[in-house]
Amino acid sequence: MLKTSKFMNLKHFFKILLFSGFLSIINSCQPEQEKSTSFILIRHAEKIISSDNDPQLSTKGWKRANALVHIFEAVGIDAIYASPYRRSIDTATPLATAKQLEISNYIPSELDSFAQKLLNTHKGETVVIVGHSNTTPQLVNTLSGTNYPDLKETEYDWFYFVEMSPKGIPNVKKLQIRM
């Protein structure tokens, strides 16, 4: 059973890797004015159990944050955003370091204006956004007009890919990576 579980984890990992590579190839083959805009929305990694309002990542959370470097290794990322909370910033930090990008903060309570900023500022780019169990699906919904529910407090393994065509037509994929 353990071998099956590890195999399934690798299977999910390679699905994401394949999708990431496909996304990179698609964007690099299109003329600049016709490039799709891609948003990769990630919930922050596992946090320690604490009464602190801004807890740090747990050991498993750091493992997940570091795995993002490998998962998105083949993807050209143009910008990374995270909410101003430690767990979101810590989740984004290994990827930002590997991609030599600064992490920009956004205000989770201002998702409508943030979505407009993303759409206007990052046309034709690939952007990673790290958020929370409620704000991540809410931002997906704001960007795409979908209706994804909030993630459960125990769910850390879902990623959303929102691809906006040059004409502004969204395509959303929700993928799971188990660790």
BABA-544859 format. One line per 8 residues: their letters; for each residue y, z, x of C-alpha. Coordinates in nm, 2 decimals. Layout:
A> Y,Z,X ~ ...
This chain:
MLKTSKFM> 0.00,0.00,0.00 ~ 0.24,0.08,0.28 ~ 0.18,-0.27,0.44 ~ 0.27,-0.43,0.10 ~ 0.58,-0.22,0.08 ~ 0.69,-0.32,0.43 ~ 0.60,-0.68,0.36 ~ 0.81,-0.67,0.04
NLKHFFKI> 1.10,-0.52,0.23 ~ 1.08,-0.80,0.48 ~ 1.05,-1.05,0.20 ~ 1.37,-0.92,0.04 ~ 1.54,-0.92,0.38 ~ 1.45,-1.28,0.45 ~ 1.56,-1.38,0.10 ~ 1.91,-1.25,0.18
LLFSGFLS> 1.91,-1.40,0.53 ~ 1.81,-1.74,0.39 ~ 2.07,-1.71,0.11 ~ 2.33,-1.61,0.37 ~ 2.25,-1.90,0.60 ~ 2.26,-2.14,0.30 ~ 2.60,-2.00,0.20 ~ 2.72,-2.06,0.56
IINSCQPE> 2.59,-2.41,0.57 ~ 2.74,-2.50,0.23 ~ 3.08,-2.38,0.33 ~ 3.08,-2.54,0.67 ~ 2.99,-2.88,0.54 ~ 3.26,-2.91,0.28 ~ 3.61,-3.05,0.36 ~ 3.87,-2.77,0.38
QEKSTSFI> 4.04,-2.85,0.05 ~ 3.70,-2.85,-0.13 ~ 3.54,-2.53,0.01 ~ 3.41,-2.28,-0.23 ~ 3.53,-1.92,-0.20 ~ 3.26,-1.67,-0.15 ~ 3.28,-1.30,-0.22 ~ 3.00,-1.06,-0.10
LIRHAEKI> 3.03,-0.73,-0.29 ~ 2.84,-0.44,-0.16 ~ 2.82,-0.08,-0.27 ~ 2.87,0.17,0.01 ~ 2.55,0.30,0.18 ~ 2.38,0.63,0.11 ~ 2.60,0.93,0.15 ~ 2.52,1.29,0.23
ISSDNDPQ> 2.50,1.53,-0.06 ~ 2.81,1.74,-0.04 ~ 3.07,1.91,-0.25 ~ 3.33,1.72,-0.04 ~ 3.52,1.45,-0.24 ~ 3.49,1.21,0.06 ~ 3.14,1.26,0.21 ~ 3.02,1.07,0.51
LSTKGWKR> 2.71,0.85,0.53 ~ 2.37,1.00,0.56 ~ 2.12,0.89,0.83 ~ 1.97,0.64,0.59 ~ 2.32,0.52,0.50 ~ 2.40,0.45,0.86 ~ 2.08,0.26,0.89 ~ 2.18,0.05,0.59
ANALVHIF> 2.53,-0.01,0.73 ~ 2.39,-0.12,1.06 ~ 2.15,-0.35,0.89 ~ 2.44,-0.54,0.74 ~ 2.51,-0.68,1.08 ~ 2.17,-0.85,1.10 ~ 2.17,-0.95,0.73 ~ 2.50,-1.14,0.76
EAVGIDAI> 2.47,-1.24,1.13 ~ 2.46,-1.62,1.04 ~ 2.74,-1.59,0.79 ~ 3.10,-1.67,0.89 ~ 3.30,-1.39,0.74 ~ 3.68,-1.43,0.72 ~ 3.78,-1.09,0.59 ~ 3.64,-0.74,0.51
YASPYRRS> 3.78,-0.50,0.25 ~ 3.67,-0.14,0.18 ~ 3.80,0.13,-0.05 ~ 3.99,0.40,0.15 ~ 3.70,0.64,0.12 ~ 3.50,0.73,0.44 ~ 3.17,0.62,0.30 ~ 3.30,0.27,0.22
IDTATPLA> 3.48,0.24,0.55 ~ 3.18,0.36,0.74 ~ 2.96,0.11,0.56 ~ 3.19,-0.18,0.66 ~ 3.25,-0.07,1.01 ~ 2.94,-0.20,1.19 ~ 2.98,-0.54,1.03 ~ 3.35,-0.55,1.10
TAKQLEIS> 3.29,-0.46,1.46 ~ 3.02,-0.73,1.50 ~ 3.25,-0.99,1.34 ~ 3.56,-0.87,1.53 ~ 3.75,-0.82,1.20 ~ 3.98,-0.54,1.08 ~ 3.89,-0.36,0.76 ~ 4.16,-0.39,0.50
NYIPSELD> 4.18,-0.12,0.23 ~ 4.21,-0.18,-0.14 ~ 4.28,0.06,-0.43 ~ 3.98,0.10,-0.65 ~ 4.19,0.18,-0.95 ~ 4.38,-0.15,-0.92 ~ 4.09,-0.40,-0.94 ~ 4.28,-0.66,-1.16
SFAQKLLN> 4.56,-0.71,-0.91 ~ 4.31,-0.69,-0.62 ~ 4.10,-0.96,-0.77 ~ 4.40,-1.18,-0.81 ~ 4.50,-1.11,-0.44 ~ 4.14,-1.21,-0.33 ~ 4.15,-1.53,-0.53 ~ 4.50,-1.63,-0.41
THKGETVV> 4.47,-1.52,-0.05 ~ 4.12,-1.62,0.05 ~ 4.06,-1.97,-0.09 ~ 3.78,-2.14,0.09 ~ 3.68,-1.83,0.28 ~ 3.40,-1.58,0.28 ~ 3.50,-1.22,0.21 ~ 3.30,-0.90,0.21
IVGHSNTT> 3.41,-0.61,-0.02 ~ 3.26,-0.27,0.00 ~ 3.31,-0.04,-0.30 ~ 3.14,0.21,-0.53 ~ 2.87,0.22,-0.80 ~ 3.13,0.16,-1.07 ~ 3.40,-0.05,-0.89 ~ 3.17,-0.30,-0.73
PQLVNTLS> 3.02,-0.44,-1.05 ~ 3.36,-0.41,-1.22 ~ 3.52,-0.62,-0.95 ~ 3.23,-0.88,-0.99 ~ 3.31,-0.89,-1.36 ~ 3.68,-0.92,-1.30 ~ 3.63,-1.21,-1.05 ~ 3.37,-1.39,-1.26
GTNYPDLK> 3.41,-1.30,-1.63 ~ 3.05,-1.15,-1.63 ~ 2.95,-0.82,-1.77 ~ 2.74,-0.63,-1.51 ~ 2.70,-0.26,-1.58 ~ 2.78,0.01,-1.33 ~ 2.51,0.08,-1.07 ~ 2.32,0.40,-1.10
ETEYDWFY> 2.42,0.68,-0.87 ~ 2.09,0.63,-0.68 ~ 2.12,0.25,-0.64 ~ 2.24,0.14,-0.30 ~ 2.03,-0.18,-0.25 ~ 2.21,-0.43,-0.47 ~ 2.45,-0.70,-0.34 ~ 2.65,-0.94,-0.55
FVEMSPKG> 2.74,-1.29,-0.43 ~ 3.03,-1.45,-0.63 ~ 3.09,-1.81,-0.53 ~ 3.40,-1.97,-0.68 ~ 3.39,-2.35,-0.69 ~ 3.70,-2.53,-0.58 ~ 3.77,-2.57,-0.95 ~ 3.75,-2.19,-1.00
IPNVKKLQ> 3.40,-2.19,-1.17 ~ 3.21,-1.87,-1.07 ~ 2.84,-1.85,-0.98 ~ 2.71,-1.50,-0.95 ~ 2.39,-1.38,-0.78 ~ 2.27,-1.02,-0.78 ~ 2.02,-0.96,-0.50 ~ 1.83,-0.65,-0.39
IRM> 1.74,-0.54,-0.04 ~ 1.52,-0.24,-0.01 ~ 1.50,-0.04,0.31
